[in-house]
């Protein structure tokens, strides 16, 4: 995955199935944008309350462990319409 190849890139919102709403101003100027596009989409498998940034540090070894392995979460939810939405 890109996160492993480009270590400091992190995950793109689209990879996680997150969709940001289109502004109502844009909706008023574009007849192709329905009300559906003005609502945010956050799949239920995405950790909330800053969970994506949560980690622990082993004081002895200095190893940092992310609380959620998003690769694992995506694989566990691979049948969701939100995972790899461009397929």
N, C-alpha and C positions, 0 to 999 in steps of 0.2 A: 504494500500500500504506500501511497505517497508519503504518509507520516514517517514511515520507516526509511524511505529513500532520502527524503529531504527532512532531516531530523528536527529542524527548528520551524518547520512550516506549520505543524499542527494539522488539524482536520478542517476541511472546508465544510461550510454549512450544508451545501448541497449533498455532500457525501453522507451526511447524517439524516437527510430527509427534512431538514429545517427549511421552511419557506417564510420569507419576510413579506409583510403585506405591501401591496402597491398603495400609494397615497390616493386619497380621495380626489385630489386635484388632478392626478393623472387619469383617474377613472372618468372624471367629468370631461376630459379632453380626448378620450379614446373609447369609442363605442364597443371595442372588443373586450374591454375589461369589465367582467361581471362582479357582483358583490362578493362572490367566492374568493376573488383575488385580493380583496381588501382585508382578509382575515389571516392572521399568522398561523402557521402549522408547525407544531412541535410534537413529534411522535412520542407516544407514551413510554418508549424505552430509553429516552434521553433523560439522564439524571438532572433533576432540578436543583434549585438553591445552591448554585455554583459547584455542583457535584463534578462537573467535567474538569474542574481545576483542582479537585481535592487530592491530596497525596500524603504519604507518611515518609519520614526520614529515619533511617536506622542510624542512630548516633554513633555506634561503634564502627560500622563500615562506611558510612556516608552514602549508602545506597538510597535512592529516592524511588518509591513505588507509587504509581498512580492508583487511586482508589478504584477507578473503573477502567478496565481494559476494553476500549471501544471497539477494537477489532473483534473481540469475543462477543460483545453485545451485538454488533452488526451480524455476525455469523448466527447467533442465537435467534435473531429476528430476520433472517434472510428471506423469509416468505412474505414479509411485510411489503406493502406497496411503497413505503417510504425508503426502503433500502435500495440503493442503486436506481433511483427513480427515472434515470435516463435510458434504462434498458427496455 
